[in-house]
C-alpha cells in the first residue's frame, strides 16, 4: 500500500514538472490537481492495458506504448477538465518527456 502511495506521489511530481516544461500541457490545482490527474491517467492506462494487452504499456518503450500513453494523457482531460488541459501536440510531447523521466526515475515500485 505504501508503494502505491509513493508511486502516485512521484507521478504527481512528474506531471507537475511536465506541466512546467511542455507546451500544451497544463495541470491546474497544484499538487492536489496533479495527484488527481496521476490517478486518472493510471486508471485509464490500466484500462487500455487490460483491453489491448501488455504491449501497449509505456514500459515496453515501443511506438505503440508511446502513442497509447499520449492518447491516455489526451483522454484524461475530458474526465477532469478543470484540472488538466492538453493539446494533441502537448500530449505527444508530454508522453515523450514522461517516458524520459520514467527511464531515469521509475514511477513503478519494484
N, C-alpha and C positions, 0 to 999 in steps of 0.2 A: 504494500500500500504506500509506503514512504517512497519507493522507487517511482511509482506512478505520479505522485505529487511533485517530486523533483523533476520528472520528465516534463510535466506541464509548466512548471516554473521556468525551466530552461527554454522551452518552446516559446513561452510568452516573451522572454527576454530577446530571443532571436527575432520574433515578429516585430518587437519594438525597434530593434536595430535595423531590420529590413525596411521598416516604415520610414526611418530616417534616411536610408541610403537610396532606396528605389523610387524612381518617379512613377506615379500612377498607382501607388500602394500606400494607403493611409489607414492607420489604426487609431481610432479615437477612444477616449475614455481612459487614457493612461495605462497603468499596469493591469487594472481590472478588465478593461476592454481587450487588451492583448491576451489575457488569460482566457477570457470567454472565446475569443477568436481561435486560440490554440485548441480549445476543447472542440469547437465546431469543426475545425479543419481536421482534427484527429478522428472525429466520428465519421465525417464524410470520406476520409481516406480509408477508414476501416470498412465502410460500406462498399467503396469502389474495389478494394482488395477482395472482399467477400464475393462480390458479383463477378469480377473479372479474373480473379486468380492472383497468386503471389507475384507474377511477372510485372504487375503494374505498380508494385511497391517502389517508392523512391530509393530504397536501399539497394535495389538492383542496379541502379546507376545507368540504366539504359534510356534510350529516347522515349520509349513508351512510359517508363516511370516518370520521366521529366514532364512529358505532356500531361500525364494523369495528375501530377502534383499541381501543374498550372491550372488545369480545369477545376480541381478541388478548391484551390485558392480562389479562383474566379467565382465559383458557385457559392462559396461561403458568404460572400457579400449579400446575397439575396436572403439568407437566413438571418443575418444580423446587420441590416442596412444602416443602423445608427452607429455601429461600431467599426465597420470595415467598408472601405471603398477601394475598388480595384478595377483598373482598365485591363484590356486584353494584353497590351504590352507590359503593363505593371505586373500582371500575373506571371507572364513568361520570365521577366527579369527577376521577380521575387522568388520564383521556383528555382531559378539558377543560383541566386545568392543563398537561399536556404540550403540548397544542395551542397554548395561550397562550405558553408558554415557547418553543416551536418557532417561533412567529411573530416573537419578539424575537431569539432565539439559535438560528438554524437548525442542526440536527444534521447536515444533509447538506452535505458539502463540494462546492462547485461548481467 
